[in-house]
Amino acid sequence: MDQPRSKATWIHELEHIFIQRGYNRRDFVKFAGAIGLSGVLAACGDIKPQTQQGKQAGNTNSIYSIRDADGLQWPKTAVPEPSSPIQLSVAHAWDATFMARQQQFDQLFTKRHPNITITAENTPWSNYLQKYLAQAAGGTLPDIMYTHYSWIQQFITQGIPISLNNYIGKQPDFNMADFTKPSMGFYEQKGQWYAIAYDCGPYVLFYNKDLFDKAGIKYPDASWTLDTMKQVAIKLTSGDSHNRIYGLASLPTPASANIAPPFLFPFGARYVNENQTKSLIDQPEAIEAMQWWMEIQLKYKAAPGLAEQQAMQQQQTDEFTAGRAAMAYNGSWITPGLRQNASFKWDIAPCPKGPKAQSTSAEGSGYLISKGGQHTDAAWIYLNEYLSSAGQQFMWGMTGRGSPARSSAWDSYFKSPFAPKGARNILDALDKYGSNDVLYLPATPKVVNTAQPIWDRVINGQLSVSDGLKQVKQQIDPLLAQNAGLR
């Protein structure tokens, strides 16, 4: 960033961009709490583009060892090596700590491919989309780019990525079947693949072991139903408004792109139709499901209300990370932040079964090759190795970042000293009941922003659950109609 910004300004801008990208204020609270304020500020630091040559020796200090790559089997490229030196630019959105691991990968890659030099551009996640959409308009995109699952369809519509079908088809060891079931669906349009997933993680049930131990309650396990979770959440709620401990940290909201799989599907309900062109949130089963969830807060006060969530947000945390909630539904990707910031023992349990199904959402990110790049063959060499089984083991398995998109990389995650004890519950969720049926088409940001103020009135008791859902349906249907023909 060009000029230093105050902490308050940075947090405000980060929240604003989160909401613009299809998330809501409660999603932002989870994010800020998970990485900690120090992580936010570090990500906002003046991170300059790094070139591989001349800088790699001084910039690869890391909590991870480059020797982790010893013994890994890298794929052979199906396209020819460049015959003369070229430079590839690669755009990332890593925090400063993990960028050191990225530099280790690039160092190893250039040793295997001496005619390719890497320029790594690292941009804070909150600034990334705006920055590269502007570059796309100016025709100056990097060769390879990070993409969030919620951005890729917009990128495709604007003609930013190339189709990867030809390269994938030529690569005999690419093995599309190695990807976890939900991980690749975001990146396809009309039979063409435009990006490759590096991770895909589910929402799972986090729990505070200290609070369970104090209450003498057994930890959540595979036998739990949603009714079990609700009863335990009520039992574990205690204290007054100043020092209250909640049973559950957060509740579903139609102002969230991933509400359906973890919160509606278990009751046989949906948020939108399969083409994401029409809302079903006013249907009887959806109303019943949301009334069931909201009763936890509205009747039993076992989940924080809007004022409590906003108070936590001002402290740059959330109830679970702060130790003020016994359980929380959240993405598996928050585990590095919890390791850093939580002052209590915690673990991960399977998602409880609902009356109709056991289900959860699965979301992730990937990388694409931009259409404006001058060296697409070399870009494929990099991308293929980066997102191969070896690459995913080195980057996301061994480091404990978790949720690698390739099934073959998961064993390295389980063996990582950074993985939580319940890490296998994450893969079980992906393989057995995870769904990528979340909002990710271009209308999503407008949809969640429109639903937010309506649902705030429900949380504050100013509007019934049923009336709130009907108003949401009425307001978002014209927006969802804009997705016609994209899925």
Secondary structure, DSSP 4 states (H G I P E B T S, - for coil): --S---HHHHHHHHHHHHHHTT--HHHHHHHHHHHHHHHHHHHTS----EESTTTHHHH---SS-GGGGTT--PPPPSSPPPSS-EEEEEEE---HHHHHHHHHHHHHHHHH-TTEEEEEEE--HHHHHHHHHHHHHHT---SEEEEETTTHHHHHHTT-BPP-HHHHHH-TT--GGGB-TTTSGGGEETTEE--EEEEEEEEEEEEEHHHHHHHT-PPP-TT-BHHHHHHHHHHT-BS-TTT-BEEES----TTSTT-IIIIIGGGT--SB-TTSSSB-TTSHHHHHHHHHHHHHHHTT--S--HHHHHHHHHTT--TTTTT-EEEEEEEGGGHHHHHHH--S-EEEEPPPB-SS---EEEEEEEEEEBTT-S-HHHHHHHHHHHTSHHHHIIIIITTS---BSBGGGHHHHHTSTTS-GGGHHHHHIIIIIEE--S--STTHHHHHHHHHHHHHHHHTTSS-HHHHHHHHHHHHHHHHGGGTT--
